[in-house]
Amino acid sequence: MPDIKDNHYQQELWKLFLDGDTKSFEALYHHYVQLLYHYGRKFTSNELIIEDAIHEVFLSIWKGRVSIPVPISVRYYLYACLKRAIFRQFSKFDVQSESLVQEEYRNALSPEISMEDQMMNRESEVSKMAEFRDSYNKLSQPQQQAVFLKFYQGKSTLEIAEIMGMGKDAIYKLIQRALVLMKKNLPMIFL
């Protein structure tokens, strides 16, 4: 039997899973569940958020298998999916909770930060998040939808065009204009 750590073999399993083979899907799940858990710990120590995000990733790729291509690297594809899923889990909480979890990640990397610095950083992050949300809320509904699909769900421009019933060029312009508006409203964040 080939080594599951081999990317080419993982791609073959992925192709089988896309065709509906549950054994291949299970093999990928069992190989990656612990790796994804450890990767998720880089973003939060909350085990429930990590576990929910991992289950969300595997559930969404199973449900969406008819439209998912074979990734160049299964591992990096799953890591990217998990990162987006964790941040979606954060969005279920308020702005302060998101900032606290992100601050927790930064503190794990540099434990010598004083408590006062941590409080100031946390307040600054909460303020930036609130400004970001205000700027996002000023966008038109189509701009918000396009930005959400592109940056929060990781959809391609072509996928967004299909979802929104618009042309690919129109989506490029829509996203570009949205980013220009957000940059105009948030000059300190985009430095």
Secondary structure as UniProt FT lines:
FT   TURN            4..5
FT   HELIX           7..18
FT   TURN            19..20
FT   HELIX           22..40
FT   TURN            41..43
FT   HELIX           47..63
FT   TURN            64..67
FT   HELIX           74..91
FT   HELIX           95..109
FT   TURN            111..112
FT   HELIX           115..137
FT   HELIX           141..147
FT   HELIX           148..152
FT   HELIX           157..164
FT   HELIX           168..185
FT   TURN            187..190
//
